Amino acid sequence: MADPVQNFSNHTRFDPLFHFFMLPVFAITLIAAIVHLVRRPGLHSAWMLVVMVAVVVAVFKIRLYALKVQDRVIRLEERMRLANLLGESMRPRIGEFTESQLIGLRFASDAELPALAARALSEKLSRNEIKKAVQQWRPDYWRV
């Protein structure tokens, strides 16, 4: 099945196994561990709660690590893309882009990237402001 046309309003992505299975299962289990500790206080119940908190933290950290690595790859890809598409006067300024700006610029088409990049630097646009300014959306279907 083909992916729908991506734009600002539908570009966020949910991973059904993570968002709709893992998170609810671990959240319910954490609540159950708290209820168990309240109803049957003891070392075992307390330890099960500590273990569940550790598991929930681990689940979130694992997800955040994947997103951070992806953001680093996007940053590298966009710097290389900017180096190819920007004029001589703008190339020395590539290092001035924030990670957030680079992540927002990835959705801009090659044709509109130079002007939007200059505007992002001069107006200090945020990631969402950049995404909203994109006229020809370049989809990213690989986002984790």
N, CA, C and O atoms as a GROMACS GRO file, in nm:
protein
  576
    1MET      N    1   0.085  -0.119   0.000
    1MET     CA    2   0.000   0.000   0.000
    1MET      C    3   0.088   0.124   0.000
    1MET      O    4   0.183   0.133   0.078
    2ALA      N    5   0.059   0.217  -0.085
    2ALA     CA    6   0.138   0.340  -0.096
    2ALA      C    7   0.112   0.430   0.023
    2ALA      O    8   0.002   0.436   0.076
    3ASP      N    9   0.217   0.500   0.064
    3ASP     CA   10   0.202   0.596   0.172
    3ASP      C   11   0.121   0.715   0.122
    3ASP      O   12   0.132   0.752   0.006
    4PRO      N   13   0.037   0.775   0.210
    4PRO     CA   14  -0.038   0.893   0.168
    4PRO      C   15   0.058   1.010   0.145
    4PRO      O   16   0.170   1.011   0.196
    5VAL      N   17   0.012   1.108   0.069
    5VAL     CA   18   0.093   1.227   0.046
    5VAL      C   19   0.117   1.293   0.181
    5VAL      O   20   0.024   1.320   0.257
    6GLN      N   21   0.242   1.318   0.210
    6GLN     CA   22   0.279   1.372   0.341
    6GLN      C   23   0.279   1.524   0.336
    6GLN      O   24   0.318   1.585   0.237
    7ASN      N   25   0.234   1.585   0.446
    7ASN     CA   26   0.237   1.730   0.460
    7ASN      C   27   0.250   1.764   0.609
    7ASN      O   28   0.265   1.675   0.692
    8PHE      N   29   0.244   1.893   0.642
    8PHE     CA   30   0.263   1.934   0.782
    8PHE      C   31   0.161   1.870   0.874
    8PHE      O   32   0.194   1.832   0.986
    9SER      N   33   0.038   1.859   0.830
    9SER     CA   34  -0.068   1.811   0.919
    9SER      C   35  -0.064   1.661   0.942
    9SER      O   36  -0.125   1.613   1.038
   10ASN      N   37   0.004   1.584   0.857
   10ASN     CA   38   0.004   1.439   0.877
   10ASN      C   39   0.145   1.377   0.880
   10ASN      O   40   0.159   1.256   0.864
   11HIS      N   41   0.248   1.458   0.902
   11HIS     CA   42   0.384   1.404   0.893
   11HIS      C   43   0.431   1.334   1.019
   11HIS      O   44   0.530   1.260   1.015
   12THR      N   45   0.364   1.355   1.133
   12THR     CA   46   0.405   1.283   1.253
   12THR      C   47   0.372   1.136   1.235
   12THR      O   48   0.278   1.100   1.165
   13ARG      N   49   0.450   1.053   1.300
   13ARG     CA   50   0.436   0.910   1.277
   13ARG      C   51   0.422   0.837   1.408
   13ARG      O   52   0.494   0.864   1.504
   14PHE      N   53   0.329   0.743   1.412
   14PHE     CA   54   0.314   0.656   1.527
   14PHE      C   55   0.360   0.516   1.488
   14PHE      O   56   0.334   0.469   1.378
   15ASP      N   57   0.429   0.453   1.580
   15ASP     CA   58   0.468   0.314   1.564
   15ASP      C   59   0.366   0.233   1.643
   15ASP      O   60   0.373   0.231   1.766
   16PRO      N   61   0.273   0.167   1.576
   16PRO     CA   62   0.164   0.101   1.649
   16PRO      C   63   0.211   0.006   1.759
   16PRO      O   64   0.152   0.005   1.867
   17LEU      N   65   0.314  -0.074   1.734
   17LEU     CA   66   0.360  -0.166   1.839
   17LEU      C   67   0.414  -0.091   1.961
   17LEU      O   68   0.396  -0.136   2.074
   18PHE      N   69   0.480   0.020   1.938
   18PHE     CA   70   0.534   0.097   2.050
   18PHE      C   71   0.426   0.179   2.118
   18PHE      O   72   0.404   0.168   2.239
   19HIS      N   73   0.358   0.262   2.041
   19HIS     CA   74   0.262   0.358   2.098
   19HIS      C   75   0.132   0.295   2.146
   19HIS      O   76   0.075   0.341   2.245
   20PHE      N   77   0.085   0.190   2.079
   20PHE     CA   78  -0.046   0.136   2.112
   20PHE      C   79  -0.041  -0.002   2.177
   20PHE      O   80  -0.146  -0.055   2.216
   21PHE      N   81   0.077  -0.060   2.189
   21PHE     CA   82   0.089  -0.187   2.260
   21PHE      C   83   0.186  -0.177   2.378
   21PHE      O   84   0.146  -0.193   2.493
   22MET      N   85   0.314  -0.151   2.347
   22MET     CA   86   0.414  -0.149   2.454
   22MET      C   87   0.384  -0.045   2.562
   22MET      O   88   0.382  -0.078   2.681
   23LEU      N   89   0.361   0.079   2.521
   23LEU     CA   90   0.337   0.183   2.621
   23LEU      C   91   0.216   0.152   2.710
   23LEU      O   92   0.227   0.162   2.832
   24PRO      N   93   0.101   0.115   2.653
   24PRO     CA   94  -0.010   0.082   2.742
   24PRO      C   95   0.017  -0.037   2.833
   24PRO      O   96  -0.020  -0.036   2.950
   25VAL      N   97   0.082  -0.140   2.780
   25VAL     CA   98   0.112  -0.258   2.862
   25VAL      C   99   0.201  -0.220   2.980
   25VAL      O  100   0.173  -0.258   3.094
   26PHE      N  101   0.307  -0.146   2.954
   26PHE     CA  102   0.397  -0.108   3.064
   26PHE      C  103   0.332  -0.008   3.159
   26PHE      O  104   0.358  -0.012   3.279
   27ALA      N  105   0.249   0.083   3.106
   27ALA     CA  106   0.180   0.178   3.194
   27ALA      C  107   0.083   0.105   3.286
   27ALA      O  108   0.077   0.134   3.406
   28ILE      N  109   0.006   0.012   3.231
   28ILE     CA  110  -0.088  -0.064   3.313
   28ILE      C  111  -0.015  -0.149   3.416
   28ILE      O  112  -0.058  -0.159   3.531
   29THR      N  113   0.096  -0.210   3.376
   29THR     CA  114   0.173  -0.293   3.469
   29THR      C  115   0.233  -0.208   3.580
   29THR      O  116   0.240  -0.252   3.695
   30LEU      N  117   0.278  -0.086   3.547
   30LEU     CA  118   0.331   0.004   3.650
   30LEU      C  119   0.221   0.041   3.749
   30LEU      O  120   0.244   0.042   3.870
   31ILE      N  121   0.103   0.072   3.697
   31ILE     CA  122  -0.010   0.104   3.786
   31ILE      C  123  -0.045  -0.017   3.872
   31ILE      O  124  -0.072  -0.002   3.992
   32ALA      N  125  -0.044  -0.136   3.813
   32ALA     CA  126  -0.074  -0.257   3.889
   32ALA      C  127   0.030  -0.279   4.000
   32ALA      O  128  -0.005  -0.323   4.109
   33ALA      N  129   0.157  -0.250   3.970
   33ALA     CA  130   0.262  -0.266   4.072
   33ALA      C  131   0.241  -0.168   4.188
   33ALA      O  132   0.264  -0.202   4.304
   34ILE      N  133   0.197  -0.046   4.156
   34ILE     CA  134   0.168   0.054   4.261
   34ILE      C  135   0.050   0.007   4.345
   34ILE      O  136   0.056   0.013   4.468
   35VAL      N  137  -0.056  -0.039   4.280
   35VAL     CA  138  -0.175  -0.088   4.353
   35VAL      C  139  -0.136  -0.207   4.440
   35VAL      O  140  -0.179  -0.216   4.556
   36HIS      N  141  -0.056  -0.297   4.386
   36HIS     CA  142  -0.012  -0.414   4.464
   36HIS      C  143   0.068  -0.372   4.586
   36HIS      O  144   0.050  -0.429   4.694
   37LEU      N  145   0.154  -0.274   4.571
   37LEU     CA  146   0.233  -0.227   4.685
   37LEU      C  147   0.145  -0.163   4.792
   37LEU      O  148   0.168  -0.182   4.911
   38VAL      N  149   0.043  -0.089   4.749
   38VAL     CA  150  -0.048  -0.024   4.844
   38VAL      C  151  -0.131  -0.129   4.918
   38VAL      O  152  -0.150  -0.119   5.039
   39ARG      N  153  -0.181  -0.230   4.845
   39ARG     CA  154  -0.266  -0.333   4.907
   39ARG      C  155  -0.188  -0.434   4.989
   39ARG      O  156  -0.237  -0.482   5.092
   40ARG      N  157  -0.068  -0.467   4.945
   40ARG     CA  158   0.015  -0.566   5.014
   40ARG      C  159   0.156  -0.512   5.031
   40ARG      O  160   0.248  -0.555   4.963
   41PRO      N  161   0.173  -0.418   5.123
   41PRO     CA  162   0.306  -0.361   5.142
   41PRO      C  163   0.407  -0.468   5.184
   41PRO      O  164   0.376  -0.558   5.262
   42GLY      N  165   0.523  -0.456   5.133
   42GLY     CA  166   0.629  -0.550   5.167
   42GLY      C  167   0.748  -0.531   5.076
   42GLY      O  168   0.742  -0.457   4.978
   43LEU      N  169   0.855  -0.599   5.110
   43LEU     CA  170   0.979  -0.587   5.034
   43LEU      C  171   0.959  -0.633   4.889
   43LEU      O  172   1.004  -0.567   4.796
   44HIS      N  173   0.891  -0.746   4.871
   44HIS     CA  174   0.869  -0.798   4.736
   44HIS      C  175   0.788  -0.701   4.651
   44HIS      O  176   0.823  -0.675   4.536
   45SER      N  177   0.680  -0.647   4.705
   45SER     CA  178   0.596  -0.552   4.631
   45SER      C  179   0.673  -0.425   4.598
   45SER      O  180   0.662  -0.371   4.488
   46ALA      N  181   0.751  -0.379   4.694
   46ALA     CA  182   0.832  -0.258   4.671
   46ALA      C  183   0.936  -0.284   4.562
   46ALA      O  184   0.959  -0.199   4.476
   47TRP      N  185   0.997  -0.400   4.567
   47TRP     CA  186   1.098  -0.432   4.466
   47TRP      C  187   1.035  -0.445   4.328
   47TRP      O  188   1.095  -0.401   4.229
   48MET      N  189   0.917  -0.503   4.318
   48MET     CA  190   0.849  -0.514   4.189
   48MET      C  191   0.817  -0.375   4.132
   48MET      O  192   0.824  -0.353   4.011
   49LEU      N  193   0.782  -0.282   4.220
   49LEU     CA  194   0.758  -0.145   4.174
   49LEU      C  195   0.887  -0.082   4.123
   49LEU      O  196   0.887  -0.016   4.018
   50VAL      N  197   0.997  -0.101   4.194
   50VAL     CA  198   1.126  -0.047   4.150
   50VAL      C  199   1.163  -0.106   4.013
   50VAL      O  200   1.209  -0.034   3.925
   51VAL      N  201   1.144  -0.236   3.997
   51VAL     CA  202   1.175  -0.301   3.870
   51VAL      C  203   1.088  -0.245   3.758
   51VAL      O  204   1.137  -0.219   3.648
   52MET      N  205   0.960  -0.226   3.784
   52MET     CA  206   0.870  -0.172   3.681
   52MET      C  207   0.908  -0.028   3.644
   52MET      O  208   0.902   0.008   3.526
   53VAL      N  209   0.946   0.053   3.742
   53VAL     CA  210   0.991   0.189   3.712
   53VAL      C  211   1.115   0.182   3.623
   53VAL      O  212   1.128   0.258   3.527
   54ALA      N  213   1.207   0.092   3.656
   54ALA     CA  214   1.329   0.075   3.575
   54ALA      C  215   1.295   0.032   3.433
   54ALA      O  216   1.357   0.079   3.338
   55VAL      N  217   1.200  -0.057   3.418
   55VAL     CA  218   1.159  -0.104   3.285
   55VAL      C  219   1.097   0.009   3.204
   55VAL      O  220   1.128   0.026   3.086
   56VAL      N  221   1.010   0.086   3.267
   56VAL     CA  222   0.947   0.199   3.198
   56VAL      C  223   1.052   0.302   3.156
   56VAL      O  224   1.047   0.354   3.044
   57VAL      N  225   1.146   0.332   3.244
   57VAL     CA  226   1.255   0.424   3.209
   57VAL      C  227   1.336   0.367   3.093
   57VAL      O  228   1.371   0.440   3.000
   58ALA      N  229   1.366   0.237   3.097
   58ALA     CA  230   1.444   0.175   2.990
   58ALA      C  231   1.370   0.183   2.856
   58ALA      O  232   1.432   0.211   2.754
   59VAL      N  233   1.240   0.159   2.856
   59VAL     CA  234   1.161   0.166   2.733
   59VAL      C  235   1.171   0.306   2.673
   59VAL      O  236   1.193   0.321   2.552
   60PHE      N  237   1.155   0.408   2.756
   60PHE     CA  238   1.163   0.544   2.705
   60PHE      C  239   1.304   0.580   2.660
   60PHE      O  240   1.321   0.645   2.556
   61LYS      N  241   1.405   0.539   2.735
   61LYS     CA  242   1.543   0.569   2.696
   61LYS      C  243   1.579   0.502   2.563
   61LYS      O  244   1.645   0.563   2.479
   62ILE      N  245   1.536   0.379   2.544
   62ILE     CA  246   1.564   0.309   2.418
   62ILE      C  247   1.501   0.384   2.301
   62ILE      O  248   1.564   0.401   2.197
   63ARG      N  249   1.379   0.428   2.319
   63ARG     CA  250   1.310   0.504   2.214
   63ARG      C  251   1.382   0.637   2.188
   63ARG      O  252   1.403   0.676   2.073
   64LEU      N  253   1.420   0.706   2.294
   64LEU     CA  254   1.488   0.835   2.279
   64LEU      C  255   1.626   0.820   2.215
   64LEU      O  256   1.668   0.907   2.139
   65TYR      N  257   1.697   0.710   2.245
   65TYR     CA  258   1.826   0.687   2.182
   65TYR      C  259   1.810   0.672   2.031
   65TYR      O  260   1.888   0.729   1.954
   66ALA      N  261   1.709   0.597   1.988
   66ALA     CA  262   1.686   0.579   1.844
   66ALA      C  263   1.653   0.713   1.778
   66ALA      O  264   1.702   0.742   1.669
   67LEU      N  265   1.570   0.794   1.843
   67LEU     CA  266   1.535   0.924   1.787
   67LEU      C  267   1.655   1.017   1.780
   67LEU      O  268   1.670   1.092   1.683
   68LYS      N  269   1.741   1.013   1.881
   68LYS     CA  270   1.859   1.099   1.882
   68LYS      C  271   1.957   1.059   1.771
   68LYS      O  272   2.014   1.146   1.704
   69VAL      N  273   1.976   0.930   1.751
   69VAL     CA  274   2.063   0.885   1.641
   69VAL      C  275   2.004   0.929   1.507
   69VAL      O  276   2.077   0.976   1.419
   70GLN      N  277   1.874   0.914   1.493
   70GLN     CA  278   1.809   0.957   1.370
   70GLN      C  279   1.826   1.107   1.347
   70GLN      O  280   1.852   1.150   1.235
   71ASP      N  281   1.813   1.186   1.453
   71ASP     CA  282   1.832   1.330   1.440
   71ASP      C  283   1.974   1.364   1.398
   71ASP      O  284   1.996   1.458   1.321
   72ARG      N  285   2.071   1.289   1.448
   72ARG     CA  286   2.210   1.313   1.408
   72ARG      C  287   2.230   1.281   1.260
   72ARG      O  288   2.302   1.354   1.190
   73VAL      N  289   2.168   1.174   1.212
   73VAL     CA  290   2.178   1.139   1.070
   73VAL      C  291   2.111   1.247   0.985
   73VAL      O  292   2.165   1.288   0.882
   74ILE      N  293   1.993   1.293   1.028
   74ILE     CA  294   1.924   1.399   0.955
   74ILE      C  295   2.011   1.524   0.950
   74ILE      O  296   2.021   1.589   0.846
   75ARG      N  297   2.074   1.558   1.062
   75ARG     CA  298   2.160   1.676   1.067
   75ARG      C  299   2.273   1.664   0.964
   75ARG      O  300   2.303   1.759   0.892
   76LEU      N  301   2.335   1.547   0.957
   76LEU     CA  302   2.442   1.525   0.860
   76LEU      C  303   2.390   1.531   0.717
   76LEU      O  304   2.449   1.598   0.632
   77GLU      N  305   2.280   1.464   0.691
   77GLU     CA  306   2.222   1.466   0.556
   77GLU      C  307   2.187   1.607   0.512
   77GLU      O  308   2.215   1.646   0.398
   78GLU      N  309   2.127   1.683   0.600
   78GLU     CA  310   2.085   1.818   0.562
   78GLU      C  311   2.204   1.911   0.544
   78GLU      O  312   2.201   1.999   0.457
   79ARG      N  313   2.308   1.895   0.622
   79ARG     CA  314   2.429   1.977   0.600
   79ARG      C  315   2.490   1.948   0.464
   79ARG      O  316   2.533   2.038   0.393
   80MET      N  317   2.492   1.819   0.428
   80MET     CA  318   2.545   1.782   0.296
   80MET      C  319   2.455   1.838   0.185
   80MET      O  320   2.504   1.888   0.084
   81ARG      N  321   2.326   1.829   0.204
   81ARG     CA  322   2.229   1.881   0.106
   81ARG      C  323   2.244   2.033   0.093
   81ARG      O  324   2.243   2.086  -0.018
   82LEU      N  325   2.257   2.102   0.205
   82LEU     CA  326   2.276   2.247   0.201
   82LEU      C  327   2.406   2.283   0.129
   82LEU      O  328   2.409   2.380   0.052
   83ALA      N  329   2.511   2.207   0.154
   83ALA     CA  330   2.639   2.235   0.087
   83ALA      C  331   2.625   2.224  -0.064
   83ALA      O  332   2.693   2.295  -0.138
   84ASN      N  333   2.538   2.135  -0.111
   84ASN     CA  334   2.517   2.118  -0.254
   84ASN      C  335   2.423   2.222  -0.314
   84ASN      O  336   2.438   2.259  -0.430
   85LEU      N  337   2.326   2.268  -0.236
   85LEU     CA  338   2.221   2.352  -0.292
   85LEU      C  339   2.236   2.501  -0.264
   85LEU      O  340   2.180   2.583  -0.337
   86LEU      N  341   2.310   2.537  -0.160
   86LEU     CA  342   2.323   2.680  -0.127
   86LEU      C  343   2.428   2.747  -0.214
   86LEU      O  344   2.523   2.683  -0.260
   87GLY      N  345   2.409   2.875  -0.236
   87GLY     CA  346   2.507   2.953  -0.310
   87GLY      C  347   2.633   2.976  -0.227
   87GLY      O  348   2.637   2.949  -0.108
   88GLU      N  349   2.734   3.026  -0.295
   88GLU     CA  350   2.864   3.050  -0.230
   88GLU      C  351   2.853   3.139  -0.106
   88GLU      O  352   2.924   3.118  -0.008
   89SER      N  353   2.766   3.237  -0.110
   89SER     CA  354   2.756   3.331   0.002
   89SER      C  355   2.694   3.266   0.126
   89SER      O  356   2.723   3.308   0.238
   90MET      N  357   2.609   3.165   0.108
   90MET     CA  358   2.542   3.102   0.221
   90MET      C  359   2.616   2.980   0.276
   90MET      O  360   2.595   2.944   0.392
   91ARG      N  361   2.700   2.916   0.196
   91ARG     CA  362   2.768   2.794   0.242
   91ARG      C  363   2.845   2.811   0.372
   91ARG      O  364   2.840   2.722   0.456
   92PRO      N  365   2.917   2.922   0.393
   92PRO     CA  366   2.990   2.936   0.519
   92PRO      C  367   2.899   2.944   0.641
   92PRO      O  368   2.945   2.928   0.754
   93ARG      N  369   2.772   2.969   0.621
   93ARG     CA  370   2.677   2.984   0.733
   93ARG      C  371   2.609   2.853   0.771
   93ARG      O  372   2.527   2.852   0.863
   94ILE      N  373   2.640   2.744   0.704
   94ILE     CA  374   2.576   2.616   0.734
   94ILE      C  375   2.592   2.579   0.881
   94ILE      O  376   2.499   2.524   0.941
   95GLY      N  377   2.705   2.608   0.939
   95GLY     CA  378   2.729   2.577   1.080
   95GLY      C  379   2.642   2.656   1.176
   95GLY      O  380   2.634   2.621   1.294
   96GLU      N  381   2.575   2.759   1.129
   96GLU     CA  382   2.489   2.841   1.216
   96GLU      C  383   2.351   2.779   1.238
   96GLU      O  384   2.280   2.819   1.331
   97PHE      N  385   2.313   2.683   1.156
   97PHE     CA  386   2.182   2.620   1.173
   97PHE      C  387   2.180   2.537   1.301
   97PHE      O  388   2.276   2.467   1.333
   98THR      N  389   2.070   2.546   1.372
   98THR     CA  390   2.053   2.460   1.490
   98THR      C  391   2.009   2.322   1.442
   98THR      O  392   1.962   2.306   1.329
   99GLU      N  393   2.023   2.226   1.529
   99GLU     CA  394   1.977   2.090   1.496
   99GLU      C  395   1.827   2.093   1.463
   99GLU      O  396   1.782   2.029   1.368
  100SER      N  397   1.752   2.167   1.539
  100SER     CA  398   1.608   2.177   1.518
  100SER      C  399   1.576   2.237   1.381
  100SER      O  400   1.484   2.190   1.314
  101GLN      N  401   1.649   2.339   1.341
  101GLN     CA  402   1.626   2.400   1.210
  101GLN      C  403   1.658   2.302   1.097
  101GLN      O  404   1.584   2.293   0.999
  102LEU      N  405   1.767   2.229   1.112
  102LEU     CA  406   1.804   2.131   1.010
  102LEU      C  407   1.697   2.022   0.998
  102LEU      O  408   1.665   1.978   0.887
  103ILE      N  409   1.643   1.981   1.111
  103ILE     CA  410   1.539   1.879   1.109
  103ILE      C  411   1.414   1.933   1.040
  103ILE      O  412   1.348   1.859   0.967
  104GLY      N  413   1.381   2.059   1.061
  104GLY     CA  414   1.267   2.119   0.992
  104GLY      C  415   1.292   2.138   0.844
  104GLY      O  416   1.201   2.119   0.763
  105LEU      N  417   1.414   2.173   0.807
  105LEU     CA  418   1.446   2.199   0.666
  105LEU      C  419   1.443   2.073   0.580
  105LEU      O  420   1.434   2.082   0.458
  106ARG      N  421   1.449   1.956   0.641
  106ARG     CA  422   1.454   1.834   0.561
  106ARG      C  423   1.329   1.814   0.478
  106ARG      O  424   1.331   1.739   0.380
  107PHE      N  425   1.220   1.881   0.515
  107PHE     CA  426   1.095   1.866   0.441
  107PHE      C  427   1.084   1.961   0.322
  107PHE      O  428   0.994   1.946   0.240
  108ALA      N  429   1.174   2.057   0.310
  108ALA     CA  430   1.169   2.153   0.200
  108ALA      C  431   1.223   2.090   0.072
  108ALA      O  432   1.323   2.018   0.075
  109SER      N  433   1.157   2.118  -0.038
  109SER     CA  434   1.206   2.068  -0.167
  109SER      C  435   1.339   2.134  -0.200
  109SER      O  436   1.374   2.238  -0.144
  110ASP      N  437   1.413   2.074  -0.291
  110ASP     CA  438   1.542   2.130  -0.332
  110ASP      C  439   1.526   2.271  -0.387
  110ASP      O  440   1.612   2.356  -0.365
  111ALA      N  441   1.417   2.295  -0.459
  111ALA     CA  442   1.397   2.426  -0.521
  111ALA      C  443   1.377   2.536  -0.419
  111ALA      O  444   1.426   2.648  -0.437
  112GLU      N  445   1.306   2.507  -0.312
  112GLU     CA  446   1.277   2.612  -0.214
  112GLU      C  447   1.374   2.614  -0.095
  112GLU      O  448   1.368   2.704  -0.012
  113LEU      N  449   1.463   2.515  -0.086
  113LEU     CA  450   1.554   2.507   0.028
  113LEU      C  451   1.644   2.630   0.044
  113LEU      O  452   1.652   2.682   0.156
  114PRO      N  453   1.710   2.680  -0.059
  114PRO     CA  454   1.800   2.794  -0.038
  114PRO      C  455   1.731   2.917   0.022
  114PRO      O  456   1.783   2.978   0.115
  115ALA      N  457   1.615   2.952  -0.030
  115ALA     CA  458   1.544   3.070   0.021
  115ALA      C  459   1.493   3.046   0.163
  115ALA      O  460   1.501   3.135   0.248
  116LEU      N  461   1.440   2.927   0.188
  116LEU     CA  462   1.389   2.896   0.321
  116LEU      C  463   1.503   2.888   0.423
  116LEU      O  464   1.486   2.927   0.538
  117ALA      N  465   1.617   2.837   0.381
  117ALA     CA  466   1.733   2.829   0.471
  117ALA      C  467   1.780   2.970   0.509
  117ALA      O  468   1.809   2.996   0.626
  118ALA      N  469   1.786   3.058   0.412
  118ALA     CA  470   1.827   3.196   0.441
  118ALA      C  471   1.728   3.262   0.536
  118ALA      O  472   1.766   3.333   0.628
  119ARG      N  473   1.601   3.238   0.511
  119ARG     CA  474   1.497   3.295   0.598
  119ARG      C  475   1.505   3.236   0.740
  119ARG      O  476   1.487   3.307   0.838
  120ALA      N  477   1.532   3.107   0.749
  120ALA     CA  478   1.543   3.041   0.880
  120ALA      C  479   1.655   3.103   0.963
  120ALA      O  480   1.641   3.123   1.083
  121LEU      N  481   1.767   3.134   0.897
  121LEU     CA  482   1.878   3.196   0.970
  121LEU      C  483   1.848   3.341   1.006
  121LEU      O  484   1.872   3.383   1.119
  122SER      N  485   1.796   3.416   0.911
  122SER     CA  486   1.774   3.560   0.936
  122SER      C  487   1.662   3.584   1.037
  122SER      O  488   1.671   3.677   1.118
  123GLU      N  489   1.557   3.502   1.033
  123GLU     CA  490   1.444   3.521   1.124
  123GLU      C  491   1.447   3.428   1.244
  123GLU      O  492   1.358   3.432   1.329
  124LYS      N  493   1.551   3.344   1.252
  124LYS     CA  494   1.566   3.247   1.360
  124LYS      C  495   1.438   3.164   1.378
  124LYS      O  496   1.383   3.153   1.487
  125LEU      N  497   1.393   3.106   1.266
  125LEU     CA  498   1.270   3.028   1.266
  125LEU      C  499   1.288   2.898   1.346
  125LEU      O  500   1.396   2.839   1.347
  126SER      N  501   1.182   2.856   1.411
  126SER     CA  502   1.182   2.729   1.483
  126SER      C  503   1.153   2.615   1.385
  126SER      O  504   1.119   2.638   1.270
  127ARG      N  505   1.167   2.493   1.433
  127ARG     CA  506   1.139   2.375   1.351
  127ARG      C  507   0.997   2.379   1.294
  127ARG      O  508   0.978   2.358   1.174
  128ASN      N  509   0.899   2.407   1.378
  128ASN     CA  510   0.760   2.409   1.330
  128ASN      C  511   0.734   2.526   1.236
  128ASN      O  512   0.658   2.511   1.140
  129GLU      N  513   0.794   2.641   1.261
  129GLU     CA  514   0.778   2.755   1.171
  129GLU      C  515   0.835   2.722   1.033
  129GLU      O  516   0.777   2.759   0.931
  130ILE      N  517   0.947   2.653   1.031
  130ILE     CA  518   1.007   2.612   0.904
  130ILE      C  519   0.915   2.515   0.832
  130ILE      O  520   0.888   2.530   0.713
  131LYS      N  521   0.866   2.416   0.905
  131LYS     CA  522   0.777   2.316   0.842
  131LYS      C  523   0.652   2.383   0.786
  131LYS      O  524   0.607   2.348   0.677
  132LYS      N  525   0.595   2.479   0.859
  132LYS     CA  526   0.475   2.548   0.812
  132LYS      C  527   0.503   2.633   0.689
  132LYS      O  528   0.413   2.657   0.608
  133ALA      N  529   0.628   2.679   0.674
  133ALA     CA  530   0.663   2.763   0.560
  133ALA      C  531   0.691   2.684   0.433
  133ALA      O  532   0.698   2.741   0.324
  134VAL      N  533   0.708   2.554   0.445
  134VAL     CA  534   0.738   2.471   0.328
  134VAL      C  535   0.619   2.470   0.233
  134VAL      O  536   0.506   2.443   0.274
  135GLN      N  537   0.645   2.500   0.107
  135GLN     CA  538   0.540   2.501   0.005
  135GLN      C  539   0.533   2.368  -0.071
  135GLN      O  540   0.425   2.317  -0.098
  136GLN      N  541   0.649   2.314  -0.105
  136GLN     CA  542   0.656   2.186  -0.175
  136GLN      C  543   0.718   2.085  -0.079
  136GLN      O  544   0.840   2.079  -0.064
  137TRP      N  545   0.633   2.007  -0.015
  137TRP     CA  546   0.675   1.914   0.090
  137TRP      C  547   0.756   1.798   0.033
  137TRP      O  548   0.714   1.734  -0.064
  138ARG      N  549   0.870   1.774   0.092
  138ARG     CA  550   0.955   1.660   0.057
  138ARG      C  551   0.933   1.556   0.167
  138ARG      O  552   0.983   1.574   0.278
  139PRO      N  553   0.861   1.449   0.139
  139PRO     CA  554   0.822   1.357   0.246
  139PRO      C  555   0.940   1.281   0.306
  139PRO      O  556   1.041   1.257   0.240
  140ASP      N  557   0.923   1.243   0.432
  140ASP     CA  558   1.021   1.159   0.502
  140ASP      C  559   0.943   1.041   0.560
  140ASP      O  560   0.887   1.051   0.669
  141TYR      N  561   0.939   0.931   0.485
  141TYR     CA  562   0.864   0.814   0.529
  141TYR      C  563   0.948   0.720   0.615
  141TYR      O  564   0.899   0.617   0.661
  142TRP      N  565   1.075   0.754   0.638
  142TRP     CA  566   1.165   0.667   0.711
  142TRP      C  567   1.177   0.704   0.857
  142TRP      O  568   1.251   0.637   0.930
  143ARG      N  569   1.109   0.806   0.903
  143ARG     CA  570   1.118   0.851   1.042
  143ARG      C  571   1.082   0.737   1.138
  143ARG      O  572   0.986   0.664   1.116
  144VAL      N  573   1.161   0.723   1.241
  144VAL     CA  574   1.136   0.618   1.342
  144VAL      C  575   1.018   0.659   1.427
  144VAL      O  576   0.980   0.586   1.518
   0.00000   0.00000   0.00000
